[in-house]
Amino acid sequence: MDDKFIYQNKTLRDRRRELRNNSTEAETILWNYLKSSKLGFKFTRQYSVGAYILDFYCPKLRLAIELDGDQHKEKETVLYDQDRTKFLDGADIKVIRFWNNDVVKNIDMVLTKIRNQISNMV
């Protein structure tokens, strides 16, 4: 893998900005808990690795947090997500996924799982 182009690829800059400016409700909710290192580590929004843009990423932990809507239940999207996770695993990035609905309706459970993952990584 060519590290020169794997992280924050400039060709994806406009798309990352667009995603940040048009966050889903779930992304906005979770960002309020992740920003300003509230969980003890710095997370960024819409960080690109290779051809993929991660919802949230902590470079120090190499931890990606992905939020999934109903479209992620479709067979084609499930396969895409599997390929994406395989690529990120190859880049030594751990991916944890949550349903948008869980973030909106049960943020405490989501935060507990994120904190547990962080604890397992440090």
C-alpha positions, 0 to 999 in steps of 0.5 A, a space after each residue: 500500500 502506498 502510504 502517500 495516497 492512502 490517508 486523506 487523499 486530496 481527490 476526496 477532499 470535496 466529498 469529505 467536506 460535503 459529508 461533514 456539511 450534510 451529516 445525518 442525525 445519528 452522525 451529529 449526535 455521536 459527533 457531540 460525544 466524540 469531538 474535543 477528545 471527550 472520550 480521551 482520544 481525538 476523533 475526526 469526521 469523514 476521514 479518508 483511507 484509500 478510496 473509503 471515507 470513514 464516518 469517524 476515525 481516531 488515528 492514534 488508536 487506528 479505530 474507525 466508527 461507522 454508522 449504518 442506515 437501512 441501506 446497509 441491510 441490502 445484499 450489495 451494500 453488505 458485500 461492499 461493507 465487507 470489502 471495505 472492512 477487509 481493506 481497512 483491516 489490511 491497513 491495520 484499522 479496527 472498524 466498529 459499526 452501529 446502526 443509526 437507530 441505535 445512536 439516535 435511540 440508545 446513545 448510552 449503549 453505543 458509547 459504552 461499546 466505544 469505551 469498551 473498544 477503546 479500553 481493549 486497545 490501550 
